[in-house]
C-alpha cells in the first residue's frame, strides 16, 4: 500500500515543483543531483522500493530504551510524596 502511494505521490511532487518554480529554478532532477552531491547522499531510482520499505521497518521496531524528560519540580514533588 505504501509503495503504491509513493509511486503516485513522488511524480506529482516533481510536477508540482516544476509548476511552482517553472524556469525560475533548475529542474527538480538537477537540484536533486546537486543536493545529493553536496550532502554526499545516494539518490535511489525507486524510492518506494529502496528507501521507504527500510524506513517503515525502522519506524515500526521497538526501541531498545526510552528516555523520559521530567521537569525538576516534578521530581521534587515525587520525592516529597515518598
N, CA, C and O atoms as a printed pandas DataFrame, in Angstrom:
     atom_number atom_name residue_name chain_id  residue_number  x_coord  y_coord  z_coord
0              1         N          UNK        A               1    0.823   -1.183    0.000
1              2        CA          UNK        A               1    0.000    0.000    0.000
2              3         C          UNK        A               1    0.880    1.266    0.000
3              4         O          UNK        A               1    0.649    2.195   -0.773
4              5         N          UNK        A               2    1.873    1.279    0.868
5              6        CA          UNK        A               2    2.786    2.418    0.946
6              7         C          UNK        A               2    3.497    2.632   -0.388
7              8         O          UNK        A               2    3.651    3.762   -0.850
8              9         N          UNK        A               3    3.917    1.547   -0.985
9             10        CA          UNK        A               3    4.640    1.641   -2.258
10            11         C          UNK        A               3    3.767    2.278   -3.345
11            12         O          UNK        A               3    4.243    3.102   -4.126
12            13         N          UNK        A               4    2.500    1.895   -3.388
13            14        CA          UNK        A               4    1.592    2.444   -4.402
14            15         C          UNK        A               4    1.360    3.939   -4.196
15            16         O          UNK        A               4    1.296    4.703   -5.159
16            17         N          UNK        A               5    1.235    4.352   -2.928
17            18        CA          UNK        A               5    1.032    5.777   -2.651
18            19         C          UNK        A               5    2.249    6.596   -3.071
19            20         O          UNK        A               5    2.115    7.693   -3.614
20            21         N          UNK        A               6    3.429    6.054   -2.814
21            22        CA          UNK        A               6    4.651    6.770   -3.176
22            23         C          UNK        A               6    4.812    6.824   -4.684
23            24         O          UNK        A               6    5.217    7.850   -5.230
24            25         N          UNK        A               7    4.499    5.729   -5.359
25            26        CA          UNK        A               7    4.600    5.716   -6.818
26            27         C          UNK        A               7    3.714    6.790   -7.438
27            28         O          UNK        A               7    4.016    7.309   -8.512
28            29         N          UNK        A               8    2.619    7.119   -6.757
29            30        CA          UNK        A               8    1.718    8.165   -7.249
30            31         C          UNK        A               8    2.177    9.550   -6.783
31            32         O          UNK        A               8    2.161   10.501   -7.563
32            33         N          UNK        A               9    2.579    9.665   -5.529
33            34        CA          UNK        A               9    2.883   10.973   -4.937
34            35         C          UNK        A               9    4.202   11.568   -5.429
35            36         O          UNK        A               9    4.290   12.778   -5.637
36            37         N          UNK        A              10    5.212   10.748   -5.614
37            38        CA          UNK        A              10    6.534   11.276   -5.995
38            39         C          UNK        A              10    6.498   11.993   -7.343
39            40         O          UNK        A              10    7.015   13.106   -7.440
40            41         N          UNK        A              11    5.910   11.405   -8.387
41            42        CA          UNK        A              11    5.820   12.152   -9.658
42            43         C          UNK        A              11    4.958   13.415   -9.545
43            44         O          UNK        A              11    5.238   14.422  -10.195
44            45         N          UNK        A              12    3.910   13.355   -8.717
45            46        CA          UNK        A              12    3.077   14.540   -8.509
46            47         C          UNK        A              12    3.888   15.647   -7.845
47            48         O          UNK        A              12    3.742   16.821   -8.187
48            49         N          UNK        A              13    4.740   15.274   -6.899
49            50        CA          UNK        A              13    5.595   16.247   -6.232
50            51         C          UNK        A              13    6.553   16.904   -7.206
51            52         O          UNK        A              13    6.774   18.114   -7.158
52            53         N          UNK        A              14    7.118   16.100   -8.087
53            54        CA          UNK        A              14    8.015   16.653   -9.118
54            55         C          UNK        A              14    7.265   17.643  -10.007
55            56         O          UNK        A              14    7.755   18.731  -10.311
56            57         N          UNK        A              15    6.070   17.237  -10.410
57            58        CA          UNK        A              15    5.269   18.083  -11.291
58            59         C          UNK        A              15    4.871   19.378  -10.589
59            60         O          UNK        A              15    4.915   20.452  -11.189
60            61         N          UNK        A              16    4.483   19.276   -9.314
61            62        CA          UNK        A              16    4.115   20.474   -8.551
62            63         C          UNK        A              16    5.306   21.416   -8.407
63            64         O          UNK        A              16    5.148   22.636   -8.464
64            65         N          UNK        A              17    6.481   20.856   -8.223
65            66        CA          UNK        A              17    7.696   21.667   -8.125
66            67         C          UNK        A              17    7.919   22.428   -9.422
67            68         O          UNK        A              17    8.165   23.635   -9.414
68            69         N          UNK        A              18    7.831   21.719  -10.521
69            70        CA          UNK        A              18    8.039   22.345  -11.837
70            71         C          UNK        A              18    6.982   23.425  -12.100
71            72         O          UNK        A              18    7.289   24.487  -12.641
72            73         N          UNK        A              19    5.726   23.136  -11.708
73            74        CA          UNK        A              19    4.656   24.121  -11.912
74            75         C          UNK        A              19    4.889   25.364  -11.055
75            76         O          UNK        A              19    4.657   26.487  -11.503
76            77         N          UNK        A              20    5.346   25.158   -9.829
77            78        CA          UNK        A              20    5.523   26.280   -8.904
78            79         C          UNK        A              20    6.693   27.169   -9.297
79            80         O          UNK        A              20    6.603   28.393   -9.200
80            81         N          UNK        A              21    7.794   26.562   -9.742
81            82        CA          UNK        A              21    9.005   27.344   -9.987
82            83         C          UNK        A              21    9.314   27.562  -11.460
83            84         O          UNK        A              21   10.058   28.477  -11.814
84            85         N          UNK        A              22    8.749   26.727  -12.313
85            86        CA          UNK        A              22    8.944   26.896  -13.747
86            87         C          UNK        A              22   10.403   27.069  -14.128
87            88         O          UNK        A              22   11.252   26.262  -13.749
88            89         N          UNK        A              23   10.693   28.134  -14.885
89            90        CA          UNK        A              23   12.057   28.392  -15.356
90            91         C          UNK        A              23   12.880   29.226  -14.374
91            92         O          UNK        A              23   14.040   29.538  -14.644
92            93         N          UNK        A              24   12.283   29.587  -13.238
93            94        CA          UNK        A              24   13.000   30.402  -12.251
94            95         C          UNK        A              24   14.106   29.628  -11.541
95            96         O          UNK        A              24   15.041   30.222  -11.003
96            97         N          UNK        A              25   13.999   28.325  -11.540
97            98        CA          UNK        A              25   14.988   27.482  -10.864
98            99         C          UNK        A              25   15.388   26.332  -11.777
99           100         O          UNK        A              25   14.689   26.029  -12.744
100          101         N          UNK        A              26   16.510   25.697  -11.473
101          102        CA          UNK        A              26   16.869   24.492  -12.235
102          103         C          UNK        A              26   15.794   23.420  -12.045
103          104         O          UNK        A              26   14.963   23.522  -11.143
104          105         N          UNK        A              27   15.814   22.413  -12.880
105          106        CA          UNK        A              27   14.800   21.366  -12.799
106          107         C          UNK        A              27   14.925   20.587  -11.495
107          108         O          UNK        A              27   15.952   20.628  -10.817
108          109         N          UNK        A              28   13.875   19.893  -11.173
109          110        CA          UNK        A              28   13.822   19.061   -9.962
110          111         C          UNK        A              28   14.994   18.080   -9.931
111          112         O          UNK        A              28   15.668   17.945   -8.909
112          113         N          UNK        A              29   15.233   17.406  -11.038
113          114        CA          UNK        A              29   16.304   16.409  -11.086
114          115         C          UNK        A              29   17.688   17.043  -10.958
115          116         O          UNK        A              29   18.578   16.472  -10.328
116          117         N          UNK        A              30   17.869   18.211  -11.547
117          118        CA          UNK        A              30   19.154   18.906  -11.418
118          119         C          UNK        A              30   19.410   19.310   -9.967
119          120         O          UNK        A              30   20.518   19.141   -9.459
120          121         N          UNK        A              31   18.393   19.840   -9.308
121          122        CA          UNK        A              31   18.535   20.222   -7.900
122          123         C          UNK        A              31   18.768   18.999   -7.021
123          124         O          UNK        A              31   19.583   19.031   -6.099
124          125         N          UNK        A              32   18.054   17.937   -7.313
125          126        CA          UNK        A              32   18.222   16.697   -6.553
126          127         C          UNK        A              32   19.657   16.188   -6.674
127          128         O          UNK        A              32   20.262   15.777   -5.684
128          129         N          UNK        A              33   20.186   16.216   -7.867
129          130        CA          UNK        A              33   21.557   15.753   -8.086
130          131         C          UNK        A              33   22.558   16.651   -7.360
131          132         O          UNK        A              33   23.482   16.160   -6.711
132          133         N          UNK        A              34   22.374   17.954   -7.471
133          134        CA          UNK        A              34   23.283   18.901   -6.822
134          135         C          UNK        A              34   23.263   18.732   -5.299
135          136         O          UNK        A              34   24.312   18.718   -4.656
136          137         N          UNK        A              35   22.071   18.607   -4.737
137          138        CA          UNK        A              35   21.967   18.408   -3.292
138          139         C          UNK        A              35   22.591   17.094   -2.843
139          140         O          UNK        A              35   23.254   17.034   -1.807
140          141         N          UNK        A              36   22.375   16.048   -3.624
141          142        CA          UNK        A              36   22.939   14.749   -3.244
142          143         C          UNK        A              36   24.461   14.792   -3.260
143          144         O          UNK        A              36   25.110   14.158   -2.427
144          145         N          UNK        A              37   25.027   15.526   -4.190
145          146        CA          UNK        A              37   26.489   15.654   -4.246
146          147         C          UNK        A              37   27.009   16.485   -3.076
147          148         O          UNK        A              37   28.006   16.127   -2.450
148          149         N          UNK        A              38   26.334   17.592   -2.782
149          150        CA          UNK        A              38   26.785   18.461   -1.691
150          151         C          UNK        A              38   26.611   17.800   -0.328
151          152         O          UNK        A              38   27.435   17.987    0.567
152          153         N          UNK        A              39   25.546   17.032   -0.173
153          154        CA          UNK        A              39   25.275   16.378    1.109
154          155         C          UNK        A              39   25.863   14.967    1.182
155          156         O          UNK        A              39   25.778   14.298    2.211
156          157         N          UNK        A              40   26.455   14.534    0.078
157          158        CA          UNK        A              40   27.061   13.202    0.000
158          159         C          UNK        A              40   26.064   12.095    0.369
159          160         O          UNK        A              40   26.335   11.243    1.215
160          161         N          UNK        A              41   24.903   12.139   -0.295
161          162        CA          UNK        A              41   23.898   11.099   -0.097
162          163         C          UNK        A              41   23.563   10.464   -1.438
163          164         O          UNK        A              41   23.704   11.087   -2.490
164          165         N          UNK        A              42   23.125    9.231   -1.384
165          166        CA          UNK        A              42   22.792    8.488   -2.595
166          167         C          UNK        A              42   21.340    8.749   -2.987
167          168         O          UNK        A              42   20.454    8.780   -2.133
168          169         N          UNK        A              43   21.110    8.932   -4.259
169          170        CA          UNK        A              43   19.756    9.071   -4.789
170          171         C          UNK        A              43   19.332    7.720   -5.344
171          172         O          UNK        A              43   20.020    7.137   -6.182
172          173         N          UNK        A              44   18.203    7.232   -4.873
173          174        CA          UNK        A              44   17.694    5.934   -5.316
174          175         C          UNK        A              44   16.699    6.126   -6.452
175          176         O          UNK        A              44   15.916    7.076   -6.456
176          177         N          UNK        A              45   16.743    5.218   -7.404
177          178        CA          UNK        A              45   15.825    5.292   -8.541
178          179         C          UNK        A              45   14.384    5.018   -8.126
179          180         O          UNK        A              45   13.456    5.686   -8.581
180          181         N          UNK        A              46   14.214    4.033   -7.261
181          182        CA          UNK        A              46   12.877    3.647   -6.832
182          183         C          UNK        A              46   12.762    3.907   -5.333
183          184         O          UNK        A              46   13.114    3.054   -4.519
184          185         N          UNK        A              47   12.271    5.081   -4.979
185          186        CA          UNK        A              47   12.177    5.468   -3.574
186          187         C          UNK        A              47   11.282    4.502   -2.802
187          188         O          UNK        A              47   11.619    4.105   -1.687
188          189         N          UNK        A              48   10.156    4.125   -3.378
189          190        CA          UNK        A              48    9.215    3.253   -2.679
190          191         C          UNK        A              48    9.856    1.914   -2.327
191          192         O          UNK        A              48    9.646    1.386   -1.235
192          193         N          UNK        A              49   10.618    1.384   -3.232
193          194        CA          UNK        A              49   11.230    0.067   -3.009
194          195         C          UNK        A              49   12.501    0.170   -2.175
195          196         O          UNK        A              49   12.690   -0.605   -1.237
196          197         N          UNK        A              50   13.356    1.100   -2.501
197          198        CA          UNK        A              50   14.686    1.149   -1.908
198          199         C          UNK        A              50   14.753    1.854   -0.558
199          200         O          UNK        A              50   15.564    1.480    0.290
200          201         N          UNK        A              51   13.928    2.849   -0.347
201          202        CA          UNK        A              51   14.071    3.667    0.861
202          203         C          UNK        A              51   12.900    3.489    1.824
203          204         O          UNK        A              51   13.109    3.186    2.999
204          205         N          UNK        A              52   11.692    3.669    1.347
205          206        CA          UNK        A              52   10.550    3.695    2.243
206          207         C          UNK        A              52   10.298    2.381    2.964
207          208         O          UNK        A              52    9.864    2.382    4.116
208          209         N          UNK        A              53   10.559    1.277    2.313
209          210        CA          UNK        A              53   10.348   -0.002    2.989
210          211         C          UNK        A              53   11.294   -0.145    4.178
211          212         O          UNK        A              53   10.894   -0.617    5.242
212          213         N          UNK        A              54   12.553    0.265    3.993
213          214        CA          UNK        A              54   13.514    0.218    5.105
214          215         C          UNK        A              54   13.127    1.208    6.190
215          216         O          UNK        A              54   13.226    0.902    7.379
216          217         N          UNK        A              55   12.687    2.392    5.786
217          218        CA          UNK        A              55   12.266    3.394    6.755
218          219         C          UNK        A              55   11.073    2.887    7.563
219          220         O          UNK        A              55   11.033    3.057    8.782
220          221         N          UNK        A              56   10.116    2.275    6.903
221          222        CA          UNK        A              56    8.925    1.751    7.570
222          223         C          UNK        A              56    9.303    0.681    8.591
223          224         O          UNK        A              56    8.791    0.685    9.711
224          225         N          UNK        A              57   10.190   -0.228    8.214
225          226        CA          UNK        A              57   10.632   -1.274    9.144
226          227         C          UNK        A              57   11.348   -0.658   10.346
227          228         O          UNK        A              57   11.169   -1.109   11.477
228          229         N          UNK        A              58   12.144    0.351   10.105
229          230        CA          UNK        A              58   12.857    1.024   11.189
230          231         C          UNK        A              58   11.880    1.724   12.124
231          232         O          UNK        A              58   12.042    1.677   13.344
232          233         N          UNK        A              59   10.886    2.361   11.568
233          234        CA          UNK        A              59    9.915    3.095   12.378
234          235         C          UNK        A              59    9.041    2.168   13.208
235          236         O          UNK        A              59    8.550    2.569   14.263
236          237         N          UNK        A              60    8.838    0.942   12.756
237          238        CA          UNK        A              60    7.957    0.012   13.455
238          239         C          UNK        A              60    8.653   -0.799   14.547
239          240         O          UNK        A              60    7.981   -1.351   15.418
240          241         N          UNK        A              61    9.952   -0.881   14.520
241          242        CA          UNK        A              61   10.626   -1.720   15.505
242          243         C          UNK        A              61   10.576   -1.082   16.891
243          244         O          UNK        A              61   10.454    0.135   17.032
244          245         N          UNK        A              62   10.671   -1.921   17.889
245          246        CA          UNK        A              62   10.648   -1.466   19.276
246          247         C          UNK        A              62   11.987   -0.842   19.637
247          248         O          UNK        A              62   13.034   -1.368   19.262
248          249         N          UNK        A              63   11.968    0.266   20.357
249          250        CA          UNK        A              63   13.230    0.868   20.772
250          251         C          UNK        A              63   13.920    0.011   21.830
251          252         O          UNK        A              63   13.260   -0.700   22.587
252          253         N          UNK        A              64   15.241    0.081   21.880
253          254        CA          UNK        A              64   15.994   -0.673   22.884
254          255         C          UNK        A              64   15.867   -0.011   24.245
255          256         O          UNK        A              64   15.928   -0.688   25.271
256          257         N          UNK        A              65   15.694    1.290   24.267
257          258        CA          UNK        A              65   15.482    2.014   25.520
258          259         C          UNK        A              65   14.723    3.299   25.214
259          260         O          UNK        A              65   14.693    3.765   24.075
260          261         N          UNK        A              66   14.119    3.856   26.236
261          262        CA          UNK        A              66   13.423    5.124   26.089
262          263         C          UNK        A              66   13.865    6.062   27.208
263          264         O          UNK        A              66   14.322    5.631   28.267
264          265         N          UNK        A              67   13.718    7.326   26.945
265          266        CA          UNK        A              67   14.083    8.344   27.922
266          267         C          UNK        A              67   12.875    9.239   28.130
267          268         O          UNK        A              67   12.185    9.618   27.183
268          269         N          UNK        A              68   12.639    9.565   29.383
269          270        CA          UNK        A              68   11.540   10.468   29.698
270          271         C          UNK        A              68   12.123   11.710   30.342
271          272         O          UNK        A              68   12.847   11.622   31.334
272          273         N          UNK        A              69   11.810   12.854   29.785
273          274        CA          UNK        A              69   12.271   14.113   30.347
274          275         C          UNK        A              69   11.276   14.537   31.412
275          276         O          UNK        A              69   10.073   14.602   31.157
276          277         N          UNK        A              70   11.771   14.820   32.586
277          278        CA          UNK        A              70   10.920   15.247   33.692
278          279         C          UNK        A              70   11.449   16.573   34.211
279          280         O          UNK        A              70   12.651   16.737   34.423
280          281         N          UNK        A              71   10.552   17.504   34.409
281          282        CA          UNK        A              71   10.933   18.802   34.943
282          283         C          UNK        A              71   11.388   18.661   36.392
283          284         O          UNK        A              71   10.928   17.771   37.106
284          285         N          UNK        A              72   12.281   19.528   36.820
285          286        CA          UNK        A              72   12.820   19.480   38.178
286          287         C          UNK        A              72   11.723   19.515   39.234
287          288         O          UNK        A              72   11.792   18.776   40.216
288          289         N          UNK        A              73   10.712   20.362   39.049
289          290        CA          UNK        A              73    9.663   20.456   40.066
290          291         C          UNK        A              73    8.844   19.166   40.159
291          292         O          UNK        A              73    8.326   18.849   41.230
292          293         N          UNK        A              74    8.718   18.423   39.069
293          294        CA          UNK        A              74    8.017   17.130   39.124
294          295         C          UNK        A              74    8.803   16.120   39.924
295          296         O          UNK        A              74    8.223   15.328   40.666
296          297         N          UNK        A              75   10.116   16.136   39.785
297          298        CA          UNK        A              75   10.954   15.239   40.558
298          299         C          UNK        A              75   10.835   15.591   42.038
299          300         O          UNK        A              75   10.701   14.697   42.874
300          301         N          UNK        A              76   10.882   16.877   42.372
301          302        CA          UNK        A              76   10.772   17.318   43.758
302          303         C          UNK        A              76    9.431   16.892   44.348
303          304         O          UNK        A              76    9.392   16.411   45.480
304          305         N          UNK        A              77    8.348   17.053   43.622
305          306        CA          UNK        A              77    7.028   16.651   44.107
306          307         C          UNK        A              77    6.993   15.150   44.383
307          308         O          UNK        A              77    6.435   14.715   45.391
308          309         N          UNK        A              78    7.578   14.372   43.504
309          310        CA          UNK        A              78    7.606   12.915   43.673
310          311         C          UNK        A              78    8.426   12.538   44.913
311          312         O          UNK        A              78    8.038   11.644   45.664
312          313         N          UNK        A              79    9.540   13.208   45.123
313          314        CA          UNK        A              79   10.394   12.929   46.283
314          315         C          UNK        A              79    9.685   13.305   47.589
315          316         O          UNK        A              79    9.824   12.604   48.591
316          317         N          UNK        A              80    8.934   14.398   47.583
317          318        CA          UNK        A              80    8.220   14.840   48.780
318          319         C          UNK        A              80    7.122   13.843   49.135
319          320         O          UNK        A              80    6.887   13.573   50.313
320          321         N          UNK        A              81    6.448   13.294   48.124
321          322        CA          UNK        A              81    5.390   12.304   48.370
322          323         C          UNK        A              81    5.944   11.054   49.033
323          324         O          UNK        A              81    5.290   10.452   49.884
324          325         N          UNK        A              82    7.155   10.665   48.640
325          326        CA          UNK        A              82    7.723    9.425   49.173
326          327         C          UNK        A              82    8.401    9.744   50.471
327          328         O          UNK        A              82    8.957    8.852   51.112
